[in-house]
Amino acid sequence: MSGVAAESVAPAAIDDGEFKSQMVTLIPSLRAFARSLCGNPDMADDLAQEAMARAWKARGSFTMGTNFRAWMFMILRNIFYTTIRKNSRMTSWDPEIAERVLIEPATQHVGIELDDVQKALNKLPPAQREMLMLIAAEGVSYEEAAIIVGCAIGTVKSRVARARAALVRLLEGEDIDVVSNRNDQGNQRLPVGFGFAGQP
Amino acid sequence: MTDRKKDVQLGVTSPPKSLHAPVTAFDPIAAALQQIHNKVTDEAIPDDFMRLLDQFDAKDTEQ
């Protein structure tokens, strides 16, 4: 095989500087996505940083020209779900305590309606919450969301629809049993004692 | 004077495209979700993140 042919086949590796630059640009979105998954701002930042560290280590496997955002979001959510699976084996899940952990402190100044939406959002399972935030807030396409989550586009659409319906019901004051409503992969709620990067 | 300029002066040009755009219904839930998202993305990036990026370089240099 000639050198030219070999070059045309091999995927282009991303330059370290460019990789870091793209990562910096993505930090706000990573923080927002992490917060939509775990709810707690400090834990979300730990999660985002852990994702960045792992992405940096694995940067050789990233192919330039492919979707960097989707790749980073995949790493982040993999860390999140792996951690909660690991932690859920060690701790029992208490909905009441978890609710107190999940909901943002009331001291934060937000509009009442926005606060209601935030609280309702935090009551949804992460798999539904992440879909809503990816599609409605981050502006990710159904196709991109399917790549990030690792499921079919149809699943993304139905999960968004279910999440939205659940959110509406919560906003209307209905008490949805989100725990028994787990029919999507990765629907675990945040367990007590959840943490990253050396946190208990 | 070009035809386009003449048209503008005579007021015979078609209205801006935005006026013809379909009116989409306001979705309060989507708007709220976007606000929640923007609240985070508009925050200043904590210094920890920049320190982490500096550590990447330092670790590479050590290796």
Interface residues (C-beta under 8 A of the other chain):
Chain A: D16 K20 M23 V24 I27 P28 S29 R31 A32 R35 S36 D45 A48 Q49 M52 A53 W56 V110 E113 L114 V117 Q118 L121 L132 M133 A136 A137 E138 R164 L167 V168 L171
Chain B: P28 I29 A30 A32 L33 Q34 Q35 I36 H37 N38 K39 V40 T41 D42 E43 I45 P46 D48 F49 L52 L53 F56 D60
